[in-house]
Amino acid sequence: MARKKIFQNIVVDPKVRFGKPVIEGTRVPVDLIVAKVGEGMNIEEVMKEFDITRKQVLVTLKYAAKVVANEEIALA
């Protein structure tokens, strides 16, 4: 499998970060950005730490929201 775009500016590639979703053009995993924001880092801090744009931070959050919205949880 080659690199595949799965969302706007989000790609997966088995040769990059074990196939985890990353921001296109970087090796920065989506889950890492979402975790940093969840831990309380503001967008500007995330941008500076990972050398990414505001748009890239926001698209990771948008992608995460889409994934969660489509998640099905089986209740016992």
C-alpha positions as CSV (number, residue, x, y, z in Angstrom):
1,M,0.0,0.0,0.0
2,A,1.3,3.4,-0.9
3,R,0.5,6.7,0.8
4,K,-3.2,7.3,0.9
5,K,-5.1,10.5,1.7
6,I,-7.8,9.7,4.1
7,F,-9.0,13.2,5.0
8,Q,-8.1,16.8,3.9
9,N,-4.4,17.1,4.7
10,I,-4.3,13.8,6.6
11,V,-2.5,10.8,5.0
12,V,-1.4,7.3,6.0
13,D,1.7,5.5,4.7
14,P,2.9,2.2,6.0
15,K,6.4,3.5,5.8
16,V,5.7,6.5,8.0
17,R,4.9,6.2,11.7
18,F,3.7,2.6,11.2
19,G,0.8,3.6,9.0
20,K,-0.7,6.0,11.6
21,P,-2.5,9.0,10.3
22,V,-0.2,12.0,9.9
23,I,-0.4,15.5,8.7
24,E,0.3,15.6,5.0
25,G,3.9,16.7,4.3
26,T,5.1,15.9,7.8
27,R,5.7,12.9,10.1
28,V,3.6,14.4,12.8
29,P,0.9,11.9,13.9
30,V,-2.7,13.2,14.3
31,D,-3.1,11.5,17.7
32,L,-0.1,13.4,19.1
33,I,-1.6,16.8,18.2
34,V,-5.0,15.9,19.5
35,A,-3.4,14.7,22.8
36,K,-1.4,17.9,23.2
37,V,-4.5,20.0,22.8
38,G,-6.3,17.8,25.2
39,E,-3.6,18.1,27.7
40,G,-4.0,21.9,27.6
41,M,-1.5,23.2,25.1
42,N,-2.9,26.1,23.1
43,I,-2.9,26.0,19.3
44,E,0.0,28.5,19.1
45,E,2.2,26.3,21.4
46,V,1.4,23.2,19.3
47,M,2.2,25.1,16.1
48,K,5.6,26.2,17.5
49,E,6.5,22.8,19.0
50,F,5.8,20.8,15.9
51,D,6.5,23.5,13.3
52,I,3.0,23.2,11.8
53,T,0.3,25.7,10.8
54,R,-2.9,26.7,12.5
55,K,-4.8,25.1,9.6
56,Q,-2.9,21.8,10.2
57,V,-3.8,21.8,13.9
58,L,-7.4,22.5,13.2
59,V,-7.7,19.8,10.5
60,T,-6.3,17.2,13.0
61,L,-9.1,18.1,15.4
62,K,-11.7,18.0,12.7
63,Y,-10.4,14.5,11.6
64,A,-10.5,13.3,15.2
65,A,-14.1,14.6,15.6
66,K,-15.1,12.7,12.4
67,V,-13.6,9.5,13.7
68,V,-15.3,9.7,17.0
69,A,-18.6,10.7,15.4
70,N,-18.5,7.5,13.3
71,E,-17.4,5.3,16.2
72,E,-19.9,2.6,17.3
73,I,-19.7,1.4,20.8
74,A,-21.3,-1.9,21.8
75,L,-22.9,-1.7,25.2
76,A,-23.2,-4.9,27.1
